[in-house]
Amino acid sequence: MKLYAVIDTNVLVSALLSKHNDSATVQVLDNIVNNNVIPLFNVEILSEYQTVLNRAKFPFTPDDINLVLSYITENGIECSRTCCNETFPDPKDIVFYEVALSKEDSFLVTGNTKHFPVKPIVVTPAEFIKILESE
């Protein structure tokens, strides 16, 4: 069974920076590449990915960034936002949560769970890997 997930930018960055192939963030990205996870996104999420991955502090080449973003757009599902009435410490995080709400049985995978409502769909990379393993 395939799982649907919105991948928070911090998970993507951590996976790409990691030197440990067994880290939870790398495993999340590997599961996307292996088609066990279908990424959910919208234009705003892709824009944030593009902006953050292109920051000078990161060693990512334009080719690396384009490869990751192309893979997500070609193998994922573009979703619209499902409005919620939750409050967020950072309003820029709302889009990730609302896109996750738009697809039944999907998850929001983030390293910053405290930035989101405490809901079963909001999980850490390690929690998500456990869910994948239990499927």
ROGUGU-966170 format. One line per field, with one value per atom (N, C-alpha, C, O): residue number from 1; residue in three letters; x, y, z. Coordinates in nm, 3 decimals. Example, Ala and Ser with C-alpha at 12.3 -4.5 7.8 and 13.67 -1.06 7.14 Angstrom:
2
num 1|1|1|1|2|2|2|2 $
residu ALA|ALA|ALA|ALA|SER|SER|SER|SER $
X 1.319|1.230|1.320|1.424|1.285|1.367|1.290|1.341 $
Y -0.569|-0.450|-0.330|-0.332|-0.225|-0.106|0.003|0.114 $
Z 0.780|0.780|0.780|0.846|0.708|0.714|0.787|0.804 $
# end
This chain:
135
num 1|1|1|1|2|2|2|2|3|3|3|3|4|4|4|4|5|5|5|5|6|6|6|6|7|7|7|7|8|8|8|8|9|9|9|9|10|10|10|10|11|11|11|11|12|12|12|12|13|13|13|13|14|14|14|14|15|15|15|15|16|16|16|16|17|17|17|17|18|18|18|18|19|19|19|19|20|20|20|20|21|21|21|21|22|22|22|22|23|23|23|23|24|24|24|24|25|25|25|25|26|26|26|26|27|27|27|27|28|28|28|28|29|29|29|29|30|30|30|30|31|31|31|31|32|32|32|32|33|33|33|33|34|34|34|34|35|35|35|35|36|36|36|36|37|37|37|37|38|38|38|38|39|39|39|39|40|40|40|40|41|41|41|41|42|42|42|42|43|43|43|43|44|44|44|44|45|45|45|45|46|46|46|46|47|47|47|47|48|48|48|48|49|49|49|49|50|50|50|50|51|51|51|51|52|52|52|52|53|53|53|53|54|54|54|54|55|55|55|55|56|56|56|56|57|57|57|57|58|58|58|58|59|59|59|59|60|60|60|60|61|61|61|61|62|62|62|62|63|63|63|63|64|64|64|64|65|65|65|65|66|66|66|66|67|67|67|67|68|68|68|68|69|69|69|69|70|70|70|70|71|71|71|71|72|72|72|72|73|73|73|73|74|74|74|74|75|75|75|75|76|76|76|76|77|77|77|77|78|78|78|78|79|79|79|79|80|80|80|80|81|81|81|81|82|82|82|82|83|83|83|83|84|84|84|84|85|85|85|85|86|86|86|86|87|87|87|87|88|88|88|88|89|89|89|89|90|90|90|90|91|91|91|91|92|92|92|92|93|93|93|93|94|94|94|94|95|95|95|95|96|96|96|96|97|97|97|97|98|98|98|98|99|99|99|99|100|100|100|100|101|101|101|101|102|102|102|102|103|103|103|103|104|104|104|104|105|105|105|105|106|106|106|106|107|107|107|107|108|108|108|108|109|109|109|109|110|110|110|110|111|111|111|111|112|112|112|112|113|113|113|113|114|114|114|114|115|115|115|115|116|116|116|116|117|117|117|117|118|118|118|118|119|119|119|119|120|120|120|120|121|121|121|121|122|122|122|122|123|123|123|123|124|124|124|124|125|125|125|125|126|126|126|126|127|127|127|127|128|128|128|128|129|129|129|129|130|130|130|130|131|131|131|131|132|132|132|132|133|133|133|133|134|134|134|134|135|135|135|135 $
residu MET|MET|MET|MET|LYS|LYS|LYS|LYS|LEU|LEU|LEU|LEU|TYR|TYR|TYR|TYR|ALA|ALA|ALA|ALA|VAL|VAL|VAL|VAL|ILE|ILE|ILE|ILE|ASP|ASP|ASP|ASP|THR|THR|THR|THR|ASN|ASN|ASN|ASN|VAL|VAL|VAL|VAL|LEU|LEU|LEU|LEU|VAL|VAL|VAL|VAL|SER|SER|SER|SER|ALA|ALA|ALA|ALA|LEU|LEU|LEU|LEU|LEU|LEU|LEU|LEU|SER|SER|SER|SER|LYS|LYS|LYS|LYS|HIS|HIS|HIS|HIS|ASN|ASN|ASN|ASN|ASP|ASP|ASP|ASP|SER|SER|SER|SER|ALA|ALA|ALA|ALA|THR|THR|THR|THR|VAL|VAL|VAL|VAL|GLN|GLN|GLN|GLN|VAL|VAL|VAL|VAL|LEU|LEU|LEU|LEU|ASP|ASP|ASP|ASP|ASN|ASN|ASN|ASN|ILE|ILE|ILE|ILE|VAL|VAL|VAL|VAL|ASN|ASN|ASN|ASN|ASN|ASN|ASN|ASN|ASN|ASN|ASN|ASN|VAL|VAL|VAL|VAL|ILE|ILE|ILE|ILE|PRO|PRO|PRO|PRO|LEU|LEU|LEU|LEU|PHE|PHE|PHE|PHE|ASN|ASN|ASN|ASN|VAL|VAL|VAL|VAL|GLU|GLU|GLU|GLU|ILE|ILE|ILE|ILE|LEU|LEU|LEU|LEU|SER|SER|SER|SER|GLU|GLU|GLU|GLU|TYR|TYR|TYR|TYR|GLN|GLN|GLN|GLN|THR|THR|THR|THR|VAL|VAL|VAL|VAL|LEU|LEU|LEU|LEU|ASN|ASN|ASN|ASN|ARG|ARG|ARG|ARG|ALA|ALA|ALA|ALA|LYS|LYS|LYS|LYS|PHE|PHE|PHE|PHE|PRO|PRO|PRO|PRO|PHE|PHE|PHE|PHE|THR|THR|THR|THR|PRO|PRO|PRO|PRO|ASP|ASP|ASP|ASP|ASP|ASP|ASP|ASP|ILE|ILE|ILE|ILE|ASN|ASN|ASN|ASN|LEU|LEU|LEU|LEU|VAL|VAL|VAL|VAL|LEU|LEU|LEU|LEU|SER|SER|SER|SER|TYR|TYR|TYR|TYR|ILE|ILE|ILE|ILE|THR|THR|THR|THR|GLU|GLU|GLU|GLU|ASN|ASN|ASN|ASN|GLY|GLY|GLY|GLY|ILE|ILE|ILE|ILE|GLU|GLU|GLU|GLU|CYS|CYS|CYS|CYS|SER|SER|SER|SER|ARG|ARG|ARG|ARG|THR|THR|THR|THR|CYS|CYS|CYS|CYS|CYS|CYS|CYS|CYS|ASN|ASN|ASN|ASN|GLU|GLU|GLU|GLU|THR|THR|THR|THR|PHE|PHE|PHE|PHE|PRO|PRO|PRO|PRO|ASP|ASP|ASP|ASP|PRO|PRO|PRO|PRO|LYS|LYS|LYS|LYS|ASP|ASP|ASP|ASP|ILE|ILE|ILE|ILE|VAL|VAL|VAL|VAL|PHE|PHE|PHE|PHE|TYR|TYR|TYR|TYR|GLU|GLU|GLU|GLU|VAL|VAL|VAL|VAL|ALA|ALA|ALA|ALA|LEU|LEU|LEU|LEU|SER|SER|SER|SER|LYS|LYS|LYS|LYS|GLU|GLU|GLU|GLU|ASP|ASP|ASP|ASP|SER|SER|SER|SER|PHE|PHE|PHE|PHE|LEU|LEU|LEU|LEU|VAL|VAL|VAL|VAL|THR|THR|THR|THR|GLY|GLY|GLY|GLY|ASN|ASN|ASN|ASN|THR|THR|THR|THR|LYS|LYS|LYS|LYS|HIS|HIS|HIS|HIS|PHE|PHE|PHE|PHE|PRO|PRO|PRO|PRO|VAL|VAL|VAL|VAL|LYS|LYS|LYS|LYS|PRO|PRO|PRO|PRO|ILE|ILE|ILE|ILE|VAL|VAL|VAL|VAL|VAL|VAL|VAL|VAL|THR|THR|THR|THR|PRO|PRO|PRO|PRO|ALA|ALA|ALA|ALA|GLU|GLU|GLU|GLU|PHE|PHE|PHE|PHE|ILE|ILE|ILE|ILE|LYS|LYS|LYS|LYS|ILE|ILE|ILE|ILE|LEU|LEU|LEU|LEU|GLU|GLU|GLU|GLU|SER|SER|SER|SER|GLU|GLU|GLU|GLU $
X 0.083|0.000|0.088|0.185|0.053|0.128|0.066|-0.056|0.152|0.105|0.123|0.213|0.036|0.044|0.099|0.062|0.188|0.246|0.290|0.342|0.269|0.330|0.461|0.464|0.568|0.700|0.739|0.753|0.755|0.796|0.936|1.017|0.963|1.092|1.208|1.312|1.193|1.305|1.342|1.458|1.246|1.274|1.351|1.447|1.310|1.379|1.523|1.614|1.544|1.679|1.764|1.878|1.708|1.783|1.822|1.934|1.732|1.761|1.875|1.964|1.870|1.973|2.108|2.212|2.108|2.234|2.292|2.411|2.210|2.251|2.366|2.371|2.455|2.565|2.536|2.620|2.417|2.378|2.260|2.149|2.286|2.182|2.067|1.959|2.089|1.984|1.905|1.819|1.932|1.856|1.711|1.681|1.623|1.480|1.446|1.362|1.512|1.481|1.524|1.453|1.639|1.685|1.590|1.560|1.545|1.451|1.319|1.259|1.274|1.152|1.174|1.091|1.284|1.314|1.331|1.283|1.398|1.415|1.279|1.259|1.188|1.055|0.975|0.889|1.003|0.941|0.999|0.925|1.132|1.199|1.158|1.146|1.135|1.096|0.945|0.895|0.874|0.729|0.646|0.535|0.697|0.618|0.539|0.439|0.584|0.520|0.493|0.581|0.372|0.336|0.333|0.249|0.425|0.428|0.311|0.270|0.258|0.152|0.214|0.300|0.170|0.229|0.130|0.027|0.164|0.097|0.202|0.319|0.163|0.258|0.333|0.453|0.263|0.328|0.437|0.544|0.409|0.508|0.629|0.743|0.604|0.717|0.800|0.923|0.734|0.805|0.894|1.009|0.841|0.924|1.042|1.155|1.017|1.128|1.236|1.354|1.195|1.289|1.368|1.490|1.299|1.365|1.463|1.578|1.422|1.508|1.626|1.740|1.602|1.711|1.815|1.931|1.775|1.869|1.945|2.025|1.921|1.995|2.145|2.188|2.222|2.368|2.432|2.537|2.369|2.430|2.426|2.494|2.346|2.336|2.422|2.434|2.480|2.571|2.502|2.568|2.372|2.298|2.321|2.316|2.346|2.362|2.224|2.127|2.216|2.088|2.037|1.917|2.129|2.088|2.028|1.927|2.089|2.036|1.896|1.805|1.880|1.751|1.645|1.535|1.680|1.584|1.547|1.432|1.643|1.615|1.513|1.418|1.534|1.443|1.304|1.204|1.298|1.169|1.096|0.974|1.170|1.108|1.051|0.941|1.126|1.077|0.947|0.852|0.944|0.824|0.705|0.595|0.726|0.614|0.569|0.450|0.661|0.625|0.563|0.484|0.599|0.553|0.456|0.401|0.434|0.343|0.208|0.178|0.129|-0.005|-0.017|0.006|-0.054|-0.079|-0.218|-0.316|-0.223|-0.349|-0.379|-0.288|-0.506|-0.544|-0.550|-0.546|-0.558|-0.561|-0.703|-0.801|-0.711|-0.837|-0.826|-0.749|-0.902|-0.890|-0.916|-1.002|-0.841|-0.859|-0.872|-0.840|-0.918|-0.934|-0.832|-0.858|-0.718|-0.612|-0.525|-0.522|-0.453|-0.357|-0.216|-0.190|-0.127|0.010|0.107|0.083|0.219|0.321|0.378|0.411|0.391|0.443|0.339|0.316|0.277|0.172|0.218|0.136|0.348|0.399|0.384|0.391|0.363|0.347|0.206|0.185|0.110|-0.029|-0.048|-0.121|0.018|-0.001|0.033|-0.037|0.136|0.174|0.063|0.028|0.009|-0.098|-0.225|-0.289|-0.261|-0.385|-0.377|-0.479|-0.261|-0.247|-0.259|-0.321|-0.202|-0.216|-0.363|-0.406|-0.439|-0.582|-0.661|-0.770|-0.609|-0.685|-0.696|-0.781|-0.612|-0.614|-0.638|-0.560|-0.744|-0.777|-0.662|-0.597|-0.640|-0.535|-0.395|-0.309|-0.370|-0.234|-0.171|-0.237|-0.040|0.036|0.111|0.134|0.148|0.241|0.365|0.360|0.475|0.599|0.687|0.726|0.719|0.795|0.889|0.863|0.997|1.088|1.048|1.108|0.947|0.903|0.756|0.672|0.726|0.586|0.525|0.404|0.608|0.554|0.498|0.428|0.530|0.478|0.338|0.277|0.288|0.161|0.067|0.110|-0.064|-0.159|-0.124|-0.071|-0.155|-0.131|-0.244|-0.354|-0.215|-0.312|-0.239|-0.118|-0.312|-0.247|-0.180|-0.091|-0.223|-0.161|-0.025|0.053|0.007|0.135|0.234|0.218|0.337|0.431|0.575|0.603|0.664|0.807|0.851|0.779|0.968|1.018|1.028|0.993|1.076|1.089|0.952|0.937|0.853|0.718|0.662|0.595|0.689|0.640|0.701|0.632|0.830|0.896|0.833|0.813|0.801|0.732|0.596|0.557|0.524|0.393|0.412|0.336|0.511|0.539|0.572|0.526|0.652|0.694|0.578|0.579|0.477|0.364|0.258|0.167|0.272|0.174|0.198|0.126 $
Y -0.119|0.000|0.125|0.135|0.218|0.343|0.444|0.446|0.527|0.633|0.768|0.786|0.861|0.997|1.087|1.073|1.179|1.266|1.399|1.407|1.503|1.633|1.630|1.600|1.662|1.661|1.805|1.888|1.834|1.969|1.995|1.903|2.120|2.158|2.114|2.073|2.121|2.084|1.937|1.901|1.852|1.709|1.689|1.612|1.758|1.750|1.797|1.730|1.910|1.964|1.867|1.838|1.818|1.724|1.598|1.549|1.547|1.426|1.451|1.368|1.566|1.597|1.628|1.608|1.678|1.710|1.591|1.590|1.493|1.383|1.301|1.274|1.263|1.175|1.032|0.943|1.009|0.878|0.824|0.875|0.720|0.663|0.602|0.579|0.575|0.513|0.614|0.575|0.744|0.844|0.843|0.808|0.881|0.878|0.970|0.935|1.085|1.177|1.117|1.130|1.053|0.987|0.873|0.852|0.799|0.689|0.741|0.677|0.857|0.917|0.947|0.911|1.012|1.046|0.919|0.913|0.819|0.691|0.628|0.572|0.636|0.577|0.653|0.595|0.781|0.857|0.810|0.783|0.800|0.757|0.614|0.583|0.529|0.391|0.374|0.262|0.486|0.488|0.423|0.377|0.418|0.372|0.487|0.467|0.609|0.731|0.822|0.845|0.872|0.967|1.106|1.134|1.193|1.327|1.413|1.407|1.490|1.586|1.726|1.754|1.811|1.945|2.040|1.999|2.166|2.268|2.370|2.354|2.471|2.570|2.639|2.665|2.669|2.738|2.651|2.700|2.522|2.431|2.419|2.424|2.403|2.394|2.520|2.515|2.634|2.761|2.768|2.813|2.722|2.721|2.626|2.660|2.506|2.413|2.481|2.479|2.543|2.609|2.718|2.725|2.802|2.913|2.862|2.908|2.769|2.720|2.641|2.663|2.551|2.468|2.552|2.511|2.668|2.756|2.851|2.932|2.844|2.933|2.905|2.790|3.011|3.001|2.912|2.853|2.900|2.820|2.670|2.593|2.629|2.487|2.455|2.536|2.335|2.297|2.237|2.171|2.257|2.192|2.263|2.386|2.185|2.243|2.264|2.199|2.353|2.370|2.238|2.212|2.155|2.025|1.935|1.867|1.933|1.853|1.900|1.819|2.030|2.088|2.055|2.013|2.075|2.046|1.898|1.863|1.810|1.667|1.633|1.559|1.685|1.658|1.715|1.645|1.840|1.903|1.838|1.822|1.800|1.730|1.597|1.558|1.526|1.396|1.412|1.336|1.511|1.534|1.570|1.518|1.659|1.701|1.591|1.581|1.511|1.405|1.283|1.212|1.258|1.138|1.166|1.074|1.294|1.332|1.375|1.359|1.428|1.476|1.621|1.655|1.706|1.846|1.855|1.809|1.915|1.925|2.070|2.152|2.099|2.232|2.226|2.119|2.341|2.351|2.328|2.370|2.262|2.250|2.340|2.312|2.446|2.546|2.486|2.400|2.534|2.490|2.613|2.725|2.591|2.701|2.690|2.735|2.632|2.616|2.741|2.819|2.759|2.868|2.810|2.699|2.885|2.841|2.947|3.066|2.904|3.001|3.075|3.193|3.003|3.063|3.043|2.930|3.149|3.137|3.068|3.015|3.068|3.002|2.851|2.783|2.797|2.652|2.603|2.484|2.694|2.655|2.578|2.480|2.620|2.555|2.406|2.326|2.368|2.227|2.146|2.036|2.202|2.134|2.125|2.020|2.235|2.238|2.149|2.092|2.135|2.041|1.899|1.815|1.870|1.735|1.704|1.590|1.803|1.783|1.753|1.695|1.792|1.780|1.638|1.610|1.549|1.409|1.318|1.317|1.241|1.149|1.051|1.006|1.020|0.924|0.968|0.884|1.097|1.145|1.195|1.210|1.221|1.266|1.394|1.426|1.466|1.577|1.533|1.514|1.517|1.471|1.593|1.664|1.618|1.737|1.710|1.625|1.782|1.777|1.875|1.878|1.955|2.059|2.039|2.124|1.930|1.902|2.010|2.030|2.080|2.184|2.304|2.387|2.312|2.421|2.393|2.478|2.272|2.229|2.182|2.151|2.175|2.122|1.976|1.902|1.938|1.800|1.715|1.708|1.653|1.569|1.444|1.448|1.335|1.210|1.220|1.141|1.315|1.324|1.392|1.380|1.463|1.534|1.442|1.411|1.399|1.301|1.342|1.417|1.291|1.309|1.210|1.115|1.231|1.132|0.991|0.893|0.981|0.849|0.783|0.663|0.862|0.808|0.762|0.659|0.840|0.805|0.674|0.591|0.654|0.530|0.412|0.306|0.428|0.320|0.289|0.172|0.393|0.372|0.297|0.205|0.336|0.267|0.120|0.033|0.094|-0.043|-0.128|-0.250|-0.065|-0.141|-0.170|-0.251|-0.104|-0.124|-0.256|-0.289 $
Z 0.000|0.000|0.000|0.076|-0.085|-0.092|0.003|0.024|0.060|0.149|0.080|-0.002|0.115|0.064|0.174|0.291|0.135|0.237|0.178|0.067|0.257|0.232|0.308|0.428|0.241|0.303|0.334|0.244|0.462|0.503|0.449|0.436|0.419|0.361|0.448|0.396|0.581|0.669|0.655|0.673|0.624|0.604|0.474|0.470|0.371|0.242|0.255|0.206|0.319|0.337|0.420|0.384|0.529|0.615|0.539|0.555|0.459|0.381|0.283|0.267|0.216|0.116|0.178|0.114|0.301|0.370|0.446|0.477|0.475|0.562|0.503|0.383|0.590|0.552|0.596|0.581|0.651|0.703|0.623|0.632|0.544|0.459|0.537|0.482|0.667|0.747|0.830|0.909|0.812|0.888|0.842|0.728|0.931|0.899|0.781|0.698|0.773|0.662|0.529|0.429|0.526|0.404|0.367|0.250|0.467|0.441|0.383|0.297|0.431|0.375|0.227|0.143|0.195|0.056|-0.028|-0.141|0.025|-0.046|-0.076|-0.184|0.019|-0.002|-0.108|-0.175|-0.124|-0.232|-0.365|-0.460|-0.372|-0.495|-0.532|-0.651|-0.433|-0.458|-0.476|-0.481|-0.485|-0.509|-0.399|-0.425|-0.277|-0.163|-0.103|-0.034|-0.132|-0.081|-0.201|-0.284|-0.207|-0.313|-0.250|-0.165|-0.293|-0.236|-0.283|-0.399|-0.191|-0.221|-0.218|-0.134|-0.307|-0.315|-0.381|-0.434|-0.375|-0.456|-0.497|-0.464|-0.568|-0.619|-0.506|-0.517|-0.397|-0.285|-0.221|-0.186|-0.207|-0.149|-0.242|-0.196|-0.371|-0.466|-0.464|-0.475|-0.451|-0.445|-0.321|-0.327|-0.207|-0.086|-0.101|-0.065|-0.154|-0.178|-0.261|-0.225|-0.371|-0.463|-0.391|-0.403|-0.317|-0.246|-0.143|-0.139|-0.061|0.048|-0.008|0.035|-0.100|-0.153|-0.227|-0.239|-0.277|-0.348|-0.257|-0.305|-0.127|-0.036|-0.044|-0.056|-0.039|-0.055|0.051|0.027|0.169|0.276|0.247|0.314|0.148|0.115|-0.007|-0.098|-0.008|-0.117|-0.240|-0.320|-0.256|-0.363|-0.496|-0.503|-0.599|-0.733|-0.796|-0.756|-0.892|-0.963|-1.022|-1.023|-1.072|-1.128|-1.021|-1.045|-0.900|-0.790|-0.752|-0.733|-0.742|-0.703|-0.808|-0.775|-0.935|-1.042|-1.044|-1.072|-1.017|-1.015|-0.906|-0.931|-0.786|-0.674|-0.703|-0.687|-0.746|-0.771|-0.889|-0.885|-0.991|-1.104|-1.060|-1.101|-0.978|-0.932|-0.852|-0.871|-0.764|-0.683|-0.772|-0.753|-0.868|-0.951|-1.047|-1.077|-1.096|-1.191|-1.123|-1.185|-0.998|-0.929|-0.815|-0.754|-0.788|-0.682|-0.735|-0.854|-0.645|-0.680|-0.637|-0.521|-0.731|-0.697|-0.635|-0.692|-0.518|-0.443|-0.410|-0.398|-0.396|-0.348|-0.195|-0.135|-0.137|0.008|0.061|-0.001|0.174|0.247|0.369|0.461|0.370|0.476|0.614|0.631|0.709|0.847|0.937|0.897|1.056|1.153|1.266|1.378|1.237|1.337|1.339|1.244|1.449|1.457|1.447|1.494|1.387|1.363|1.409|1.390|1.471|1.510|1.389|1.397|1.277|1.154|1.043|1.000|0.998|0.895|0.766|0.692|0.740|0.619|0.626|0.524|0.747|0.763|0.730|0.706|0.729|0.709|0.579|0.577|0.472|0.342|0.348|0.286|0.420|0.429|0.496|0.452|0.603|0.677|0.592|0.586|0.527|0.449|0.326|0.286|0.265|0.153|0.205|0.139|0.321|0.379|0.408|0.392|0.451|0.478|0.351|0.358|0.237|0.112|0.060|-0.025|0.109|0.061|0.180|0.276|0.173|0.283|0.306|0.212|0.433|0.473|0.435|0.407|0.433|0.405|0.534|0.637|0.525|0.640|0.606|0.489|0.709|0.698|0.774|0.895|0.703|0.763|0.788|0.694|0.916|0.953|1.068|1.154|1.069|1.182|1.291|1.398|1.263|1.355|1.393|1.362|1.460|1.493|1.582|1.580|1.658|1.747|1.669|1.725|1.540|1.456|1.403|1.338|1.430|1.373|1.482|1.593|1.450|1.548|1.583|1.500|1.705|1.747|1.689|1.746|1.578|1.506|1.458|1.437|1.440|1.396|1.258|1.227|1.176|1.043|1.046|0.951|1.154|1.166|1.237|1.355|1.162|1.216|1.186|1.092|1.268|1.243|1.136|1.107|1.077|0.981|1.042|0.976|1.165|1.229|1.249|1.227|1.291|1.307|1.172|1.163|1.069|0.936|0.887|0.827|0.911|0.871|0.944|0.884|1.071|1.146|1.084|1.073|1.044|0.980|0.849|0.819|0.771|0.645|0.667|0.594|0.769|0.799|0.847|0.829|0.907|0.958|0.850|0.871|0.736|0.626|0.556|0.461 $
# end
